[in-house]
Amino acid sequence: MKRDPKPLAATTKLRRRAEEQLREKTDTPAPEVDKVNSVAEARRLLHELQVYQVELEMQNSELRHARDELEAALDSYTDLYDFAPVGYFTLSREGTIRQVNLTGSCMIGIERSRLVGRSFRLLVAVPSRVGFDRFLQQIFTSQSKQSGDFDFHDKDQILHTVNIEAQSQLNGQACRIALVDITERKKSEDILRRNESLFSTLVEQAPLGVYVIDSDFRLLQVNAKAMPVFKDIRPLIDRDFAEIHRILWTQRVSDPVIAIFRQTLKTGEPYFSPEFEELRKDTGAHEIYEWQVHRISLPSGAFGLAVFFNDITERVKAEAGRREFEVLTYSNAKLKQEILQRENVEKSLLKTKKEQARLLKLSHLQKNKLRDLSRQILHAQEEERKRISRELHDIIAQALVGINVHVAALRKWGNEDPARFQREIDATQALVEKSVEIVHQFSVELRPTVLDDLGLIPALQALMKNYMKDTGVRVNLKVFAGIEQCGGPIRTTLYRVIQESLTNVARHARASKVEVSIQGDQDAISMEIQDNGKGFEVAEVLAGKSRNRIGLLGMRERIEMVGGTFEVDSGPGRHTTIRVRIPLGKKRGKKR
């Protein structure tokens, strides 16, 4: 029996194991070789044969075990090979398919048995075949791994794009290639490239200055209209925008703006800035901008910021210059007109120019003095009326009441002709009571105490009640309660104007109805008095040509004293309306 040579140590070990197993089977010790005889030699040969047999059985068992392990490993390798996530092909130098896994056949859409022995080149789309030929040649001429992208059609003629990685094997007689379908990735990349191109085009062609900030707050893109703002900053693109902004503007300006940007990037709420006017930190120039910021989705899918702005510095300066030019033009035209007027006046009054100027100045002074004097008279008159009213009420009326009380007490003293004495007493008492009433009415006409004690509204109600009783003219009053919060001079002025208006209606208007309305807000008090009388020529009366109606002048003076305006609307044959407006502000009177 011829055996393959083995290392001495392994043979000795195997023999020792075989002898041990043989002893276990026979339970007889190995024969001793002391003498050379036929029986001993036979036994020795038999023993050797038995040992060899055991060795062969053990080797056979080990070979079967190794075969089982090899088959299991082959099954695992086959599963890994067939069901790998990529397609594996083994090609010859000519490009013939020698082997392909299940994933590869599924990617091509052709059964594996039909692929083996077929040229891989025929699977590649026609436009890509020349490139694949060069790629296959480069695989066998280079020892390094090669990679490339190629198009091919599946069995349904649908175009796919695959990435192929390959390296030569078997001493350059074959190569193993791995295919990964990158069709969707290519489509996504194409869409991303188109989106990026479209996005960049839109930003670049925007009619305003536009710059884009990515989700990491870095400057991503700046269009041509925005570049002049950042022209002196290097590097610019992919730089932290907060750092860029602090180069352009002071920290006082930059920090709030950066906070607005970050808030918009976080919440998506857009921001529209009012007119932004600040001094540039880098250039020292004073610039004015309109800008707004919006959160957008970038082509990569992440959020970013798009900032739109417009440098309106020159426009604002131009508008200011235009307004100044318009003002100057208007002033120039007005000045020319005044010059022409003055030239005409100078031509007609050349000889008396100085005298006219003196007279004109004197006239203005006299007019101002007259107005001041009129106001002082009205004020003094009101104060005098107030004083007289107080004296009549506090002194004369009290004295008459005392007389009345005293006369009433005389009844107890009448001894002679008590009846006649009683009649005299009654007559005297009635006369005293009438005197008291007259004094009271006189006091009310001078200045009603109810105006100081209770306010304007009760005073007007009392005035109109007596007026309707005496004249028969119906008077309607509409007044807001807040009038009582006004100062004493304003309330007194309104009362006197209404009192004088009612007096004029009774004397001249021949009216049957008078409407009095007082309204107010935070800015002014408005009063309107309207009657349905016969009317009159307003210009004639206000010019002072009618002595019977100088009350209108007094009313106007009273209103102007408290800083208000006075207007009369009337005419022959139509109703008369008096309008008063008194502003409330620094000129508002203090409460008395």
C-alpha positions in Angstrom: 0.0 0.0 0.0 1.4 3.2 -1.0 0.8 6.2 1.2 1.3 9.8 0.7 4.4 11.1 2.7 3.6 13.1 5.8 5.6 14.9 8.4 7.2 12.5 10.9 5.5 14.1 13.9 2.0 13.8 12.4 2.7 10.1 11.3 3.9 9.2 14.8 0.9 10.9 16.4 -1.5 9.1 14.0 0.2 5.7 14.6 0.0 6.1 18.3 -3.7 6.9 18.1 -4.3 3.9 15.8 -2.5 1.6 18.2 -4.5 2.9 21.1 -7.8 2.2 19.2 -6.5 -1.3 18.2 -5.7 -2.2 21.8 -9.2 -1.0 22.8 -10.7 -3.3 20.2 -8.6 -6.5 20.8 -7.6 -6.1 24.4 -4.3 -7.8 23.5 -0.9 -6.2 23.8 1.3 -5.7 20.8 3.6 -8.6 20.1 7.3 -8.3 21.1 9.9 -8.8 18.5 12.7 -10.7 20.2 13.3 -13.3 17.7 13.0 -13.6 14.0 10.5 -16.4 13.4 7.6 -16.8 11.1 4.9 -16.6 13.7 6.2 -13.5 15.2 6.7 -12.0 11.8 3.2 -12.8 10.8 1.8 -11.3 14.0 3.8 -8.2 13.4 2.6 -7.8 9.8 -1.0 -8.4 10.9 -0.6 -5.7 13.6 0.9 -3.3 11.1 -2.0 -3.9 8.7 -4.6 -3.4 11.4 -2.9 -0.1 12.4 -2.9 1.0 8.8 -6.5 0.2 8.6 -7.4 2.2 11.6 -5.3 5.1 10.2 -7.2 5.0 7.0 -10.6 5.0 8.8 -9.5 7.9 10.8 -8.3 9.8 7.8 -11.5 9.0 5.9 -13.6 10.3 8.9 -11.6 13.5 8.9 -12.0 13.9 5.2 -15.8 13.4 5.4 -15.9 16.0 8.2 -13.8 18.4 6.1 -16.1 17.8 3.1 -19.2 18.6 5.2 -17.7 21.8 6.5 -16.6 22.7 3.0 -20.1 22.0 1.6 -21.7 24.1 4.4 -19.2 26.9 3.8 -19.9 26.6 0.0 -23.7 26.9 0.7 -23.1 30.0 2.9 -20.8 31.5 0.3 -23.4 30.7 -2.4 -26.1 32.3 -0.4 -24.0 35.4 0.2 -23.0 35.5 -3.4 -26.5 35.0 -4.9 -28.4 37.3 -2.5 -25.8 40.0 -2.1 -27.3 43.6 -2.4 -25.2 44.2 -5.5 -24.9 42.3 -8.7 -21.7 40.2 -9.2 -20.5 39.1 -12.6 -17.4 37.2 -13.6 -16.2 38.2 -17.1 -13.5 36.8 -19.3 -11.0 39.1 -21.0 -13.3 39.2 -24.0 -16.2 40.3 -21.8 -18.1 37.0 -21.8 -20.1 36.3 -18.7 -18.7 33.3 -16.9 -20.7 33.6 -13.7 -23.4 35.8 -12.3 -25.3 35.9 -9.0 -29.1 36.1 -8.6 -29.1 39.8 -7.8 -27.2 40.5 -11.0 -29.7 38.5 -13.1 -32.6 40.2 -11.4 -31.1 43.6 -12.2 -30.7 42.7 -15.9 -34.1 41.0 -15.9 -32.7 37.8 -17.7 -32.4 34.3 -16.2 -29.0 33.4 -15.0 -28.7 30.3 -17.3 -29.3 32.6 -20.3 -26.8 35.1 -19.2 -23.8 32.7 -18.8 -21.8 32.6 -22.0 -23.3 35.9 -23.2 -21.3 39.0 -23.9 -21.8 41.6 -21.2 -21.2 44.4 -23.8 -24.6 43.5 -25.4 -26.3 44.4 -22.1 -24.9 47.9 -22.1 -26.9 50.7 -23.8 -25.5 51.4 -27.3 -24.3 55.0 -26.5 -22.3 53.6 -23.5 -20.7 50.5 -25.3 -17.5 52.3 -26.6 -16.9 53.7 -23.1 -17.4 50.2 -21.6 -14.9 48.7 -24.1 -12.3 51.1 -22.8 -13.3 50.4 -19.3 -12.9 46.6 -19.8 -9.5 47.0 -21.4 -8.4 49.2 -18.5 -9.4 46.5 -16.0 -7.0 44.0 -17.4 -4.2 46.5 -18.0 -4.3 47.9 -14.5 -3.9 46.1 -11.2 -6.0 48.6 -9.3 -9.8 48.6 -8.9 -11.7 50.5 -11.6 -15.0 52.2 -11.3 -17.5 53.8 -13.8 -21.1 54.6 -14.5 -22.9 53.0 -17.5 -26.4 52.8 -18.9 -28.2 49.6 -19.9 -31.7 48.4 -20.7 -33.6 45.7 -18.8 -35.9 43.2 -20.5 -38.7 45.8 -20.6 -36.3 48.3 -22.3 -36.3 50.6 -19.3 -33.1 52.5 -19.1 -31.1 52.0 -15.9 -27.8 53.6 -14.7 -25.4 51.4 -12.8 -22.1 51.9 -11.1 -19.6 49.2 -11.9 -16.5 48.4 -9.8 -14.1 45.8 -11.2 -10.7 44.3 -10.7 -8.9 41.6 -12.7 -8.5 38.1 -11.2 -7.0 34.7 -12.2 -3.7 36.0 -13.5 -5.5 38.5 -15.7 -7.7 35.9 -17.4 -10.9 37.0 -15.8 -12.4 39.9 -13.7 -15.0 40.2 -11.1 -17.4 43.2 -11.4 -20.0 44.5 -8.9 -23.1 46.4 -10.2 -25.1 48.9 -8.1 -28.2 50.4 -9.6 -27.9 54.1 -9.2 -30.8 55.1 -11.4 -32.8 56.8 -8.6 -29.7 58.4 -7.2 -28.9 59.8 -10.6 -32.4 61.1 -11.0 -32.2 62.7 -7.6 -28.9 64.2 -8.4 -30.2 65.5 -11.7 -33.2 67.0 -10.0 -30.9 68.5 -7.3 -28.6 69.9 -10.0 -31.6 71.4 -11.9 -33.1 72.8 -8.7 -29.7 74.3 -7.7 -29.3 75.7 -11.2 -32.8 77.1 -11.1 -32.4 78.4 -7.6 -29.1 80.1 -8.5 -30.6 81.6 -11.6 -33.5 83.0 -9.7 -31.3 84.5 -7.1 -28.9 85.9 -9.7 -31.6 87.4 -11.9 -33.6 88.9 -9.0 -34.3 92.6 -9.5 -33.2 93.3 -5.9 -30.1 92.5 -4.0 -30.4 89.0 -2.7 -28.1 86.8 -0.5 -28.8 83.3 0.8 -27.8 82.0 4.2 -27.8 78.2 4.9 -29.1 76.3 8.0 -25.6 76.6 9.6 -25.9 80.4 9.3 -23.2 80.6 6.6 -23.4 82.8 3.5 -24.3 80.5 0.6 -24.9 82.8 -2.4 -24.8 86.5 -3.3 -26.2 87.9 -6.5 -24.6 90.6 -8.6 -26.8 93.4 -7.3 -25.9 92.5 -3.7 -22.1 92.1 -4.3 -21.2 95.8 -4.0 -22.3 95.6 -0.3 -19.8 92.8 0.4 -17.1 93.7 -2.2 -14.3 94.3 0.4 -14.9 91.1 2.5 -12.6 88.1 1.8 -13.3 85.3 2.1 -17.1 85.7 1.6 -18.9 82.6 0.5 -19.3 79.8 3.2 -18.4 82.3 6.0 -20.3 82.8 9.2 -22.8 85.5 8.3 -22.8 87.0 11.8 -19.1 87.6 11.4 -19.7 89.3 8.0 -22.5 91.5 9.3 -20.4 92.7 12.2 -17.7 93.8 9.7 -20.3 96.0 7.9 -22.1 97.5 10.9 -21.5 98.4 14.5 -22.5 95.9 17.2 -25.4 98.2 18.2 -26.9 97.7 14.7 -25.7 94.2 14.0 -26.9 92.3 17.1 -30.6 93.1 16.7 -30.5 92.2 13.0 -28.7 88.9 13.6 -31.3 88.1 16.3 -34.1 88.8 13.7 -32.4 86.5 11.2 -32.1 83.7 13.7 -35.7 84.1 14.8 -36.9 83.8 11.2 -34.7 80.7 10.6 -36.1 79.1 13.7 -39.9 80.0 13.4 -40.3 80.7 9.7 -42.0 84.0 10.4 -40.9 86.6 7.8 -39.7 90.0 8.8 -40.2 93.3 6.8 -38.0 96.0 8.0 -38.9 99.7 8.1 -36.6 102.1 6.4 -33.1 101.2 7.6 -30.7 104.2 7.9 -27.3 103.7 9.5 -23.6 104.5 9.2 -21.5 101.7 7.7 -18.7 100.6 9.9 -16.3 99.5 7.2 -16.6 102.4 4.8 -18.0 105.2 7.1 -20.7 105.9 4.5 -24.2 106.8 5.5 -26.6 104.4 3.7 -30.3 103.7 3.6 -31.9 100.4 2.9 -35.3 98.6 2.5 -35.0 94.9 3.4 -36.9 91.8 4.3 -36.0 88.3 5.3 -37.8 85.0 4.5 -37.2 81.4 5.5 -36.9 79.2 2.4 -36.3 75.5 1.5 -32.9 75.1 -0.1 -32.3 72.6 -3.0 -30.7 70.3 -0.5 -34.0 70.2 1.5 -32.7 72.1 4.5 -34.1 75.4 5.7 -32.2 78.6 4.9 -32.8 82.4 4.7 -33.3 84.6 1.7 -32.7 88.3 2.3 -34.0 90.8 -0.2 -32.8 94.4 0.1 -32.6 97.6 -1.9 -30.1 100.4 -1.4 -32.3 103.5 -1.5 -29.7 105.9 -0.4 -29.5 107.7 -3.7 -33.2 107.6 -4.2 -33.8 109.2 -0.8 -31.2 111.8 -1.5 -32.8 112.5 -4.9 -36.2 112.7 -3.4 -34.9 115.1 -0.8 -33.2 117.1 -3.5 -36.4 117.1 -5.6 -38.5 118.3 -2.6 -35.9 121.0 -1.9 -35.9 122.0 -5.5 -39.7 122.1 -5.5 -39.6 124.3 -2.4 -37.0 126.5 -3.9 -38.9 126.7 -7.2 -42.1 127.6 -5.3 -40.3 130.1 -3.2 -38.6 131.5 -6.2 -41.9 131.9 -8.0 -43.5 133.4 -5.0 -40.6 135.7 -4.5 -40.8 136.8 -8.1 -44.5 137.5 -7.7 -43.8 139.5 -4.5 -41.0 141.3 -6.4 -43.4 142.2 -9.2 -46.0 143.3 -6.7 -43.5 145.4 -4.8 -42.2 146.9 -8.0 -45.7 147.9 -8.9 -46.3 149.3 -5.5 -43.0 151.1 -5.6 -43.8 152.6 -8.9 -47.2 153.9 -7.8 -46.1 155.0 -4.4 -42.5 156.0 -5.0 -42.9 159.5 -3.6 -44.7 158.4 -0.4 -42.9 155.2 0.3 -41.4 156.2 3.6 -44.6 157.8 4.7 -46.7 154.8 3.7 -44.3 152.5 5.5 -44.5 154.6 8.6 -48.3 154.8 8.4 -48.6 151.1 7.8 -46.4 150.3 10.7 -48.4 152.7 12.9 -51.6 151.1 11.6 -50.4 147.7 12.7 -49.4 148.9 16.0 -52.7 150.7 16.6 -54.6 147.7 15.4 -52.7 145.4 17.9 -53.1 148.0 20.6 -56.9 148.2 19.9 -57.3 144.5 20.0 -55.3 144.2 23.2 -57.4 147.0 24.6 -60.6 145.4 23.5 -59.6 142.1 25.2 -58.6 143.9 28.3 -61.9 145.7 28.3 -63.9 142.5 27.9 -61.8 140.9 30.6 -62.2 143.8 33.0 -65.9 144.0 32.1 -66.4 140.3 33.0 -64.5 140.8 36.3 -66.6 143.9 37.1 -69.8 142.1 36.4 -68.7 139.3 38.6 -67.8 141.8 41.4 -71.1 143.7 41.0 -73.1 140.5 40.9 -71.4 139.4 44.1 -72.1 142.7 45.8 -75.7 142.8 44.7 -76.3 139.4 46.0 -74.3 139.5 49.1 -75.0 143.1 50.3 -78.1 144.7 48.7 -80.2 141.5 48.6 -79.3 140.7 52.2 -80.3 144.2 53.2 -83.7 144.0 51.5 -84.3 140.7 53.1 -83.5 142.3 56.4 -86.0 145.0 55.7 -88.6 142.5 54.7 -88.1 140.7 58.0 -88.2 143.9 60.0 -91.4 145.0 58.3 -93.0 141.7 58.9 -92.3 142.2 62.6 -94.2 145.5 62.6 -97.5 143.6 62.4 -97.2 143.0 66.1 -97.0 146.7 66.8 -100.1 148.0 65.0 -102.5 149.5 67.6 -104.2 152.2 65.6 -106.4 151.0 62.7 -104.9 147.6 62.6 -106.6 146.8 59.3 -105.0 149.7 57.4 -101.7 149.2 59.1 -101.9 145.6 58.0 -102.5 146.6 54.4 -99.6 149.0 54.4 -97.4 146.4 55.8 -98.5 143.9 53.1 -97.9 146.4 50.3 -94.5 147.3 51.7 -93.6 143.6 52.0 -94.7 142.9 48.4 -92.6 145.8 47.2 -89.6 144.6 49.0 -90.1 141.1 47.7 -90.3 142.5 44.1 -87.1 144.5 44.7 -85.4 141.3 45.9 -86.5 139.6 42.8 -85.3 142.4 40.5 -81.9 142.5 42.3 -81.7 138.7 41.8 -82.5 138.9 38.1 -80.0 141.7 37.7 -77.4 139.6 39.4 -78.2 136.7 37.1 -77.9 138.8 34.0 -74.5 140.2 35.2 -73.2 136.8 36.1 -75.3 133.8 37.2 -74.0 132.3 40.4 -75.1 128.9 39.3 -72.3 129.1 36.7 -69.7 129.2 39.4 -71.6 127.0 41.9 -73.1 124.2 39.8 -71.4 124.5 36.4 -72.1 125.5 32.8 -74.9 123.0 32.0 -77.2 124.0 34.9 -76.5 127.7 34.1 -77.5 127.1 30.4 -80.6 125.3 31.4 -81.7 128.1 33.7 -80.9 130.7 31.1 -82.9 128.9 28.4 -85.8 128.2 30.7 -86.1 131.9 31.5 -85.5 132.8 27.8 -88.3 130.6 26.6 -90.6 131.9 29.3 -89.9 135.5 28.4 -89.7 135.2 24.5 -91.7 132.2 23.6 -88.9 131.0 21.4 -88.2 127.3 21.8 -84.6 126.4 22.5 -83.1 122.9 22.3 -79.8 122.2 24.1 -77.4 119.3 23.4 -74.2 119.2 25.4 -71.7 116.6 26.5 -71.0 116.2 30.2 -67.2 116.5 29.8 -67.6 120.3 29.2 -67.6 120.7 33.0 -63.9 119.6 33.0 -62.9 122.6 30.9 -61.4 125.7 32.6 -63.5 128.6 33.9 -62.6 131.0 31.1 -63.8 128.6 28.4 -67.1 127.9 30.2 -67.7 131.5 30.8 -67.0 132.3 27.2 -69.4 129.7 25.9 -72.1 130.9 28.3 -71.7 134.6 27.2 -71.7 133.6 23.5 -74.9 131.6 23.9 -76.4 134.4 26.0 -75.6 137.1 23.4 -76.8 134.8 20.5 -80.1 134.3 22.2 -80.4 138.0 22.8 -79.7 138.7 19.1 -82.3 136.1 18.0 -84.9 137.7 20.3 -84.1 141.2 19.0 -83.6 140.7 15.3 -84.1 137.2 13.9 -87.9 136.7 14.3 -87.2 133.0 14.9 -89.3 130.4 16.5 -86.7 127.8 17.3 -83.0 127.8 18.3 -80.7 124.7 18.3 -77.7 124.8 20.6 -75.1 122.0 20.4 -71.8 121.6 22.3 -69.6 118.7 21.5 -66.0 117.9 22.4 -63.1 115.5 22.2 -59.5 115.4 23.5 -58.5 118.0 21.0 -61.2 120.7 20.9 -64.6 122.0 21.9 -67.1 122.6 19.1 -70.3 124.6 19.5 -73.0 125.4 17.0 -76.0 127.7 17.4 -78.6 127.7 14.7 -82.0 129.6 14.4 -84.7 129.5 11.8 -84.9 133.3 11.6 -84.7 135.7 8.6 -80.9 136.0 8.5 -78.6 139.0 7.7 -75.5 140.1 5.8 -72.6 138.7 7.8 -69.8 140.8 6.2 -71.6 144.0 6.8 -72.2 143.2 10.5 -68.7 142.0 11.2 -67.3 145.0 9.5 -68.9 147.1 12.2 -71.2 149.0 9.8 -74.3 148.1 11.8 -74.2 149.5 15.3 -77.2 147.5 16.3 -75.3 144.2 16.0 -71.9 144.9 17.5 -72.6 141.8 19.8 -71.1 139.6 17.1 -67.8 141.4 17.3 -67.8 141.0 21.1 -68.5 137.3 20.7 -65.6 136.9 18.2 -63.3 138.7 20.6 -64.3 136.5 23.4 -63.7 133.3 21.4 -60.3 134.6 20.2 -59.3 135.4 23.8 -59.4 131.7 24.6 -57.6 130.7 21.4 -60.7 129.6 19.4 -62.2 130.4 16.0 -65.5 132.1 15.4 -67.6 131.7 12.2 -71.0 133.0 11.2 -73.0 131.6 8.3 -76.1 133.6 7.4 -77.8 135.6 4.7 -81.1 137.4 4.0 -84.0 135.0 4.0 -82.1 132.0 5.3 -81.1 130.5 8.7 -78.2 131.8 10.8 -75.6 129.4 12.1 -72.8 130.4 14.5 -69.9 127.9 14.7 -67.2 128.0 17.5 -64.2 125.8 17.9 -61.8 126.1 20.9 -58.7 123.9 20.9 -57.7 122.1 24.1 -54.0 122.1 24.8 -51.6 124.6 26.2 -54.1 127.3 25.7 -56.8 125.4 27.6 -58.1 127.5 30.4 -57.6 126.5 34.1 -60.6 125.6 36.1 -61.7 128.4 38.3 
